[in-house]
Amino acid sequence: MPSSLHSHHYKIFRSLLISAREKSGLTQVQIAELLKKPQSFISKYERGERRLDFSEFIELAEVLKIDVTKFVEAYRSTLRIKSKQ
């Protein structure tokens, strides 16, 4: 069984976060500056080397202007689609 960090579900979560960052037009460096974190913090969660906890996700959602409800809906929808493949 894969670790939760490398689970299929967490990969989908990471993919959605990366897409949200790209859609925002912000770089990893810019996000890191807004969060007052090193750029490696962003890089590591995007590559799956570290997990984001809930409070970190909420902070990131604010910076990326993510509607958390819509993000969760997209996550669930993607899980359903992937489970049918």
A tleap script that builds the chain and sets N, CA, C and O, in Angstrom:
source leaprc.protein.ff14SB
mol = sequence {
  NMET PRO SER SER LEU HIE SER HIE HIE TYR
  LYS ILE PHE ARG SER LEU LEU ILE SER ALA
  ARG GLU LYS SER GLY LEU THR GLN VAL GLN
  ILE ALA GLU LEU LEU LYS LYS PRO GLN SER
  PHE ILE SER LYS TYR GLU ARG GLY GLU ARG
  ARG LEU ASP PHE SER GLU PHE ILE GLU LEU
  ALA GLU VAL LEU LYS ILE ASP VAL THR LYS
  PHE VAL GLU ALA TYR ARG SER THR LEU ARG
  ILE LYS SER LYS CGLN
}
set mol.1.N position { 0.844 -1.173 0.000 }
set mol.1.CA position { 0.000 0.000 0.000 }
set mol.1.C position { 0.895 1.245 0.000 }
set mol.1.O position { 1.805 1.363 0.821 }
set mol.2.N position { 0.627 2.176 -0.934 }
set mol.2.CA position { 1.467 3.376 -0.977 }
set mol.2.C position { 1.224 4.259 0.242 }
set mol.2.O position { 0.138 4.254 0.822 }
set mol.3.N position { 2.258 5.023 0.623 }
set mol.3.CA position { 2.076 5.947 1.729 }
set mol.3.C position { 1.043 6.987 1.322 }
set mol.3.O position { 0.811 7.211 0.134 }
set mol.4.N position { 0.432 7.612 2.302 }
set mol.4.CA position { -0.598 8.601 1.983 }
set mol.4.C position { -0.030 9.751 1.160 }
set mol.4.O position { -0.755 10.380 0.389 }
set mol.5.N position { 1.241 10.024 1.316 }
set mol.5.CA position { 1.896 11.083 0.549 }
set mol.5.C position { 1.926 10.746 -0.938 }
set mol.5.O position { 1.911 11.642 -1.781 }
set mol.6.N position { 1.968 9.464 -1.257 }
set mol.6.CA position { 2.064 9.031 -2.649 }
set mol.6.C position { 0.806 8.310 -3.118 }
set mol.6.O position { 0.828 7.616 -4.134 }
set mol.7.N position { -0.280 8.471 -2.385 }
set mol.7.CA position { -1.524 7.815 -2.780 }
set mol.7.C position { -2.097 8.467 -4.029 }
set mol.7.O position { -1.785 9.613 -4.355 }
set mol.8.N position { -2.926 7.723 -4.704 }
set mol.8.CA position { -3.615 8.217 -5.901 }
set mol.8.C position { -4.417 9.468 -5.562 }
set mol.8.O position { -4.408 10.431 -6.329 }
set mol.9.N position { -5.101 9.469 -4.440 }
set mol.9.CA position { -5.928 10.613 -4.035 }
set mol.9.C position { -5.074 11.858 -3.795 }
set mol.9.O position { -5.452 12.961 -4.190 }
set mol.10.N position { -3.932 11.678 -3.151 }
set mol.10.CA position { -3.088 12.839 -2.887 }
set mol.10.C position { -2.464 13.372 -4.173 }
set mol.10.O position { -2.241 14.576 -4.297 }
set mol.11.N position { -2.179 12.494 -5.128 }
set mol.11.CA position { -1.654 12.947 -6.422 }
set mol.11.C position { -2.675 13.829 -7.132 }
set mol.11.O position { -2.312 14.823 -7.760 }
set mol.12.N position { -3.939 13.467 -7.033 }
set mol.12.CA position { -4.991 14.286 -7.630 }
set mol.12.C position { -5.045 15.640 -6.933 }
set mol.12.O position { -5.145 16.672 -7.596 }
set mol.13.N position { -4.979 15.646 -5.612 }
set mol.13.CA position { -4.973 16.888 -4.847 }
set mol.13.C position { -3.824 17.787 -5.297 }
set mol.13.O position { -4.020 18.977 -5.544 }
set mol.14.N position { -2.628 17.214 -5.403 }
set mol.14.CA position { -1.454 17.984 -5.839 }
set mol.14.C position { -1.648 18.533 -7.240 }
set mol.14.O position { -1.324 19.690 -7.509 }
set mol.15.N position { -2.170 17.716 -8.122 }
set mol.15.CA position { -2.392 18.135 -9.501 }
set mol.15.C position { -3.351 19.326 -9.569 }
set mol.15.O position { -3.126 20.266 -10.332 }
set mol.16.N position { -4.408 19.284 -8.779 }
set mol.16.CA position { -5.356 20.393 -8.748 }
set mol.16.C position { -4.708 21.658 -8.187 }
set mol.16.O position { -4.990 22.761 -8.655 }
set mol.17.N position { -3.849 21.503 -7.195 }
set mol.17.CA position { -3.141 22.670 -6.643 }
set mol.17.C position { -2.199 23.276 -7.673 }
set mol.17.O position { -2.126 24.497 -7.809 }
set mol.18.N position { -1.485 22.438 -8.388 }
set mol.18.CA position { -0.569 22.935 -9.418 }
set mol.18.C position { -1.357 23.667 -10.499 }
set mol.18.O position { -0.954 24.739 -10.949 }
set mol.19.N position { -2.470 23.090 -10.910 }
set mol.19.CA position { -3.313 23.745 -11.918 }
set mol.19.C position { -3.816 25.091 -11.423 }
set mol.19.O position { -3.853 26.060 -12.181 }
set mol.20.N position { -4.202 25.157 -10.156 }
set mol.20.CA position { -4.683 26.426 -9.590 }
set mol.20.C position { -3.565 27.463 -9.570 }
set mol.20.O position { -3.800 28.639 -9.850 }
set mol.21.N position { -2.348 27.029 -9.239 }
set mol.21.CA position { -1.218 27.972 -9.253 }
set mol.21.C position { -0.969 28.474 -10.659 }
set mol.21.O position { -0.807 29.675 -10.875 }
set mol.22.N position { -0.940 27.570 -11.609 }
set mol.22.CA position { -0.686 27.969 -12.989 }
set mol.22.C position { -1.778 28.904 -13.492 }
set mol.22.O position { -1.491 29.886 -14.176 }
set mol.23.N position { -3.025 28.602 -13.158 }
set mol.23.CA position { -4.149 29.447 -13.567 }
set mol.23.C position { -4.047 30.848 -12.943 }
set mol.23.O position { -4.447 31.837 -13.557 }
set mol.24.N position { -3.511 30.920 -11.729 }
set mol.24.CA position { -3.380 32.208 -11.052 }
set mol.24.C position { -2.330 33.102 -11.704 }
set mol.24.O position { -2.350 34.322 -11.537 }
set mol.25.N position { -1.406 32.481 -12.456 }
set mol.25.CA position { -0.325 33.233 -13.073 }
set mol.25.C position { 0.821 33.530 -12.122 }
set mol.25.O position { 1.765 34.233 -12.484 }
set mol.26.N position { 0.745 32.998 -10.906 }
set mol.26.CA position { 1.800 33.220 -9.924 }
set mol.26.C position { 2.845 32.119 -10.011 }
set mol.26.O position { 2.528 30.961 -10.283 }
set mol.27.N position { 4.084 32.496 -9.778 }
set mol.27.CA position { 5.168 31.516 -9.730 }
set mol.27.C position { 5.275 30.945 -8.319 }
set mol.27.O position { 4.677 31.462 -7.375 }
set mol.28.N position { 6.041 29.880 -8.198 }
set mol.28.CA position { 6.310 29.324 -6.867 }
set mol.28.C position { 6.959 30.372 -5.979 }
set mol.28.O position { 6.630 30.475 -4.797 }
set mol.29.N position { 7.865 31.140 -6.531 }
set mol.29.CA position { 8.567 32.169 -5.758 }
set mol.29.C position { 7.577 33.216 -5.245 }
set mol.29.O position { 7.633 33.605 -4.078 }
set mol.30.N position { 6.684 33.666 -6.105 }
set mol.30.CA position { 5.707 34.676 -5.703 }
set mol.30.C position { 4.782 34.163 -4.597 }
set mol.30.O position { 4.491 34.875 -3.637 }
set mol.31.N position { 4.330 32.933 -4.746 }
set mol.31.CA position { 3.458 32.348 -3.720 }
set mol.31.C position { 4.215 32.226 -2.403 }
set mol.31.O position { 3.690 32.558 -1.340 }
set mol.32.N position { 5.438 31.750 -2.484 }
set mol.32.CA position { 6.254 31.607 -1.275 }
set mol.32.C position { 6.415 32.947 -0.569 }
set mol.32.O position { 6.314 33.022 0.655 }
set mol.33.N position { 6.663 33.992 -1.326 }
set mol.33.CA position { 6.807 35.319 -0.728 }
set mol.33.C position { 5.516 35.747 -0.028 }
set mol.33.O position { 5.556 36.285 1.078 }
set mol.34.N position { 4.366 35.506 -0.677 }
set mol.34.CA position { 3.083 35.879 -0.088 }
set mol.34.C position { 2.782 35.081 1.187 }
set mol.34.O position { 2.145 35.583 2.113 }
set mol.35.N position { 3.247 33.841 1.213 }
set mol.35.CA position { 3.033 32.982 2.389 }
set mol.35.C position { 4.136 33.133 3.428 }
set mol.35.O position { 4.060 32.566 4.519 }
set mol.36.N position { 5.170 33.910 3.076 }
set mol.36.CA position { 6.343 34.074 3.954 }
set mol.36.C position { 6.995 32.711 4.257 }
set mol.36.O position { 7.318 32.380 5.398 }
set mol.37.N position { 7.166 31.953 3.181 }
set mol.37.CA position { 7.799 30.633 3.243 }
set mol.37.C position { 8.908 30.605 2.193 }
set mol.37.O position { 8.920 31.432 1.282 }
set mol.38.N position { 9.836 29.660 2.317 }
set mol.38.CA position { 10.836 29.515 1.257 }
set mol.38.C position { 10.193 28.906 0.003 }
set mol.38.O position { 9.194 28.191 0.096 }
set mol.39.N position { 10.761 29.188 -1.137 }
set mol.39.CA position { 10.247 28.628 -2.390 }
set mol.39.C position { 10.236 27.109 -2.344 }
set mol.39.O position { 9.377 26.476 -2.958 }
set mol.40.N position { 11.170 26.523 -1.631 }
set mol.40.CA position { 11.233 25.061 -1.539 }
set mol.40.C position { 9.985 24.477 -0.885 }
set mol.40.O position { 9.633 23.328 -1.154 }
set mol.41.N position { 9.312 25.243 -0.035 }
set mol.41.CA position { 8.059 24.796 0.574 }
set mol.41.C position { 7.031 24.495 -0.520 }
set mol.41.O position { 6.361 23.463 -0.482 }
set mol.42.N position { 6.911 25.402 -1.492 }
set mol.42.CA position { 5.962 25.227 -2.587 }
set mol.42.C position { 6.402 24.060 -3.466 }
set mol.42.O position { 5.601 23.191 -3.811 }
set mol.43.N position { 7.663 24.053 -3.816 }
set mol.43.CA position { 8.198 23.004 -4.672 }
set mol.43.C position { 7.993 21.617 -4.068 }
set mol.43.O position { 7.610 20.681 -4.770 }
set mol.44.N position { 8.245 21.488 -2.779 }
set mol.44.CA position { 8.153 20.176 -2.138 }
set mol.44.C position { 6.730 19.642 -2.100 }
set mol.44.O position { 6.524 18.445 -2.303 }
set mol.45.N position { 5.739 20.495 -1.846 }
set mol.45.CA position { 4.384 19.933 -1.841 }
set mol.45.C position { 3.915 19.671 -3.270 }
set mol.45.O position { 3.140 18.742 -3.498 }
set mol.46.N position { 4.368 20.470 -4.233 }
set mol.46.CA position { 3.976 20.211 -5.617 }
set mol.46.C position { 4.590 18.912 -6.137 }
set mol.46.O position { 3.965 18.212 -6.934 }
set mol.47.N position { 5.796 18.586 -5.701 }
set mol.47.CA position { 6.462 17.347 -6.141 }
set mol.47.C position { 6.068 16.139 -5.302 }
set mol.47.O position { 6.438 15.011 -5.627 }
set mol.48.N position { 5.330 16.365 -4.239 }
set mol.48.CA position { 4.921 15.253 -3.391 }
set mol.48.C position { 5.949 14.863 -2.354 }
set mol.48.O position { 5.925 13.740 -1.850 }
set mol.49.N position { 6.846 15.767 -2.028 }
set mol.49.CA position { 7.857 15.479 -1.012 }
set mol.49.C position { 7.394 15.857 0.389 }
set mol.49.O position { 7.997 15.438 1.377 }
set mol.50.N position { 6.332 16.643 0.479 }
set mol.50.CA position { 5.753 16.992 1.778 }
set mol.50.C position { 4.256 17.169 1.591 }
set mol.50.O position { 3.779 17.468 0.496 }
set mol.51.N position { 3.531 16.981 2.675 }
set mol.51.CA position { 2.076 17.154 2.656 }
set mol.51.C position { 1.715 18.555 3.118 }
set mol.51.O position { 2.438 19.186 3.889 }
set mol.52.N position { 0.591 19.016 2.631 }
set mol.52.CA position { 0.015 20.247 3.153 }
set mol.52.C position { -1.009 19.848 4.201 }
set mol.52.O position { -1.821 18.954 3.967 }
set mol.53.N position { -0.978 20.497 5.343 }
set mol.53.CA position { -2.056 20.243 6.292 }
set mol.53.C position { -3.205 21.187 5.954 }
set mol.53.O position { -3.074 22.045 5.081 }
set mol.54.N position { -4.316 21.028 6.638 }
set mol.54.CA position { -5.522 21.778 6.312 }
set mol.54.C position { -5.304 23.279 6.421 }
set mol.54.O position { -5.698 24.026 5.525 }
set mol.55.N position { -4.689 23.727 7.493 }
set mol.55.CA position { -4.500 25.174 7.666 }
set mol.55.C position { -3.581 25.742 6.583 }
set mol.55.O position { -3.786 26.868 6.130 }
set mol.56.N position { -2.566 24.972 6.163 }
set mol.56.CA position { -1.691 25.418 5.081 }
set mol.56.C position { -2.468 25.514 3.767 }
set mol.56.O position { -2.280 26.445 2.984 }
set mol.57.N position { -3.349 24.529 3.545 }
set mol.57.CA position { -4.173 24.556 2.330 }
set mol.57.C position { -5.062 25.794 2.312 }
set mol.57.O position { -5.191 26.445 1.275 }
set mol.58.N position { -5.673 26.123 3.439 }
set mol.58.CA position { -6.552 27.293 3.506 }
set mol.58.C position { -5.760 28.578 3.229 }
set mol.58.O position { -6.235 29.455 2.507 }
set mol.59.N position { -4.561 28.691 3.798 }
set mol.59.CA position { -3.705 29.858 3.520 }
set mol.59.C position { -3.374 29.940 2.027 }
set mol.59.O position { -3.437 31.011 1.423 }
set mol.60.N position { -3.025 28.806 1.451 }
set mol.60.CA position { -2.699 28.756 0.031 }
set mol.60.C position { -3.919 29.110 -0.810 }
set mol.60.O position { -3.803 29.837 -1.797 }
set mol.61.N position { -5.074 28.608 -0.431 }
set mol.61.CA position { -6.307 28.908 -1.165 }
set mol.61.C position { -6.577 30.406 -1.187 }
set mol.61.O position { -7.030 30.945 -2.196 }
set mol.62.N position { -6.303 31.067 -0.089 }
set mol.62.CA position { -6.495 32.524 -0.040 }
set mol.62.C position { -5.554 33.231 -1.017 }
set mol.62.O position { -5.968 34.139 -1.739 }
set mol.63.N position { -4.306 32.817 -1.036 }
set mol.63.CA position { -3.321 33.435 -1.929 }
set mol.63.C position { -3.699 33.193 -3.391 }
set mol.63.O position { -3.598 34.096 -4.221 }
set mol.64.N position { -4.137 31.966 -3.702 }
set mol.64.CA position { -4.472 31.609 -5.084 }
set mol.64.C position { -5.901 31.993 -5.463 }
set mol.64.O position { -6.323 31.815 -6.605 }
set mol.65.N position { -6.635 32.522 -4.484 }
set mol.65.CA position { -8.034 32.886 -4.688 }
set mol.65.C position { -8.859 31.675 -5.135 }
set mol.65.O position { -9.685 31.754 -6.044 }
set mol.66.N position { -8.601 30.556 -4.459 }
set mol.66.CA position { -9.335 29.322 -4.711 }
set mol.66.C position { -10.622 29.353 -3.902 }
set mol.66.O position { -10.609 29.629 -2.703 }
set mol.67.N position { -11.726 29.068 -4.567 }
set mol.67.CA position { -12.982 28.843 -3.865 }
set mol.67.C position { -12.892 27.413 -3.325 }
set mol.67.O position { -12.941 26.454 -4.096 }
set mol.68.N position { -12.765 27.271 -2.032 }
set mol.68.CA position { -12.509 25.962 -1.427 }
set mol.68.C position { -13.639 24.975 -1.745 }
set mol.68.O position { -13.377 23.800 -1.999 }
set mol.69.N position { -14.874 25.437 -1.732 }
set mol.69.CA position { -16.007 24.556 -2.044 }
set mol.69.C position { -15.890 24.028 -3.471 }
set mol.69.O position { -16.082 22.835 -3.706 }
set mol.70.N position { -15.580 24.895 -4.414 }
set mol.70.CA position { -15.427 24.463 -5.806 }
set mol.70.C position { -14.219 23.555 -5.971 }
set mol.70.O position { -14.245 22.619 -6.769 }
set mol.71.N position { -13.163 23.830 -5.218 }
set mol.71.CA position { -11.968 22.991 -5.284 }
set mol.71.C position { -12.308 21.566 -4.821 }
set mol.71.O position { -11.915 20.591 -5.462 }
set mol.72.N position { -13.031 21.456 -3.721 }
set mol.72.CA position { -13.418 20.141 -3.201 }
set mol.72.C position { -14.325 19.430 -4.209 }
set mol.72.O position { -14.193 18.224 -4.417 }
set mol.73.N position { -15.234 20.164 -4.829 }
set mol.73.CA position { -16.107 19.564 -5.844 }
set mol.73.C position { -15.286 19.044 -7.021 }
set mol.73.O position { -15.544 17.950 -7.523 }
set mol.74.N position { -14.302 19.821 -7.460 }
set mol.74.CA position { -13.436 19.390 -8.564 }
set mol.74.C position { -12.637 18.158 -8.163 }
set mol.74.O position { -12.452 17.247 -8.970 }
set mol.75.N position { -12.165 18.125 -6.927 }
set mol.75.CA position { -11.415 16.976 -6.422 }
set mol.75.C position { -12.297 15.724 -6.448 }
set mol.75.O position { -11.888 14.677 -6.948 }
set mol.76.N position { -13.490 15.844 -5.914 }
set mol.76.CA position { -14.406 14.686 -5.894 }
set mol.76.C position { -14.774 14.234 -7.298 }
set mol.76.O position { -14.840 13.036 -7.574 }
set mol.77.N position { -15.009 15.177 -8.171 }
set mol.77.CA position { -15.347 14.849 -9.555 }
set mol.77.C position { -14.196 14.107 -10.227 }
set mol.77.O position { -14.412 13.114 -10.922 }
set mol.78.N position { -12.986 14.588 -10.020 }
set mol.78.CA position { -11.805 13.945 -10.601 }
set mol.78.C position { -11.631 12.537 -10.046 }
set mol.78.O position { -11.278 11.619 -10.786 }
set mol.79.N position { -11.873 12.359 -8.761 }
set mol.79.CA position { -11.789 11.010 -8.177 }
set mol.79.C position { -12.780 10.072 -8.835 }
set mol.79.O position { -12.442 8.932 -9.151 }
set mol.80.N position { -14.002 10.542 -9.046 }
set mol.80.CA position { -15.026 9.697 -9.679 }
set mol.80.C position { -14.617 9.324 -11.087 }
set mol.80.O position { -14.753 8.170 -11.494 }
set mol.81.N position { -14.117 10.296 -11.835 }
set mol.81.CA position { -13.714 10.040 -13.226 }
set mol.81.C position { -12.563 9.036 -13.263 }
set mol.81.O position { -12.586 8.091 -14.052 }
set mol.82.N position { -11.559 9.239 -12.415 }
set mol.82.CA position { -10.388 8.359 -12.394 }
set mol.82.C position { -10.755 6.944 -11.936 }
set mol.82.O position { -10.164 5.968 -12.398 }
set mol.83.N position { -11.734 6.834 -11.022 }
set mol.83.CA position { -12.101 5.500 -10.529 }
set mol.83.C position { -12.831 4.688 -11.606 }
set mol.83.O position { -12.858 3.459 -11.548 }
set mol.84.N position { -13.422 5.378 -12.588 }
set mol.84.CA position { -14.137 4.686 -13.673 }
set mol.84.C position { -13.198 4.247 -14.787 }
set mol.84.O position { -13.568 3.434 -15.634 }
set mol.85.N position { -11.990 4.783 -14.785 }
set mol.85.CA position { -11.036 4.451 -15.869 }
set mol.85.C position { -10.337 3.152 -15.597 }
set mol.85.O position { -9.506 2.718 -16.395 }
savepdb mol mol.pdb
quit
